[in-house]
Amino acid sequence: MHHYHHHHHRLRNLHRTALALLTTFLLLASGPQAAQAAEHFCGQRTAHPIDKALGAASERSGGVTVDLIDAQNAAYAAWDKELNRIYAQVLKAAGPGRRDTLRAAQRAWLAFDTAQGQWDSAVFAEQGSSAALNIGGAALERRRARVCALTNDLDSLKDAP
């Protein structure tokens, strides 16, 4: 009896986590009425394609953890690719005099990202299968935020006289 209760409690927590995650991404990916409630990527007027794809995949998952994790992993990979693409552009726009400074900042960010991921793993370790969603969600958000920061840097470099 006790074992069942513990399992049930963990499932309920997991379900809550999955729902919270779903809600976030569905807000990001859904129509105009939700657009005010959730800020689109980097202050854009419309949802980013990666957020849209994740929202759609999350909706299709029906809250099934394994499917949510797959959707999240795909989005993470897409943001990682986007990060490499924008970093290369900023590196080019920075010019020879500033490249080493950017490289140092990106190396430090990657070190932070790794350390933060390890810390998240330690914090969420006790959460069972919802841990993967929390850790993955946080990693995805860091990538997404870094892409935004570098996009803003690129705009600043392009606007400079």
VENGI-V135330 format. One line per field, one symbol per residue. psi: psi as a letter, one per 40 degrees, with the letter a starting at -180 (. if undefined). Layout:
BEGIN
psi=???
END
This chain:
BEGIN
psi=ddddddddddddddddddddddddddddeaaddedddhhihfeidiiidddddddddddddfehddddddddddddddddddddddddddddddiddedddddddddddddddddddddddddedeebeedddddddddddddddddddddddddddddi.
END
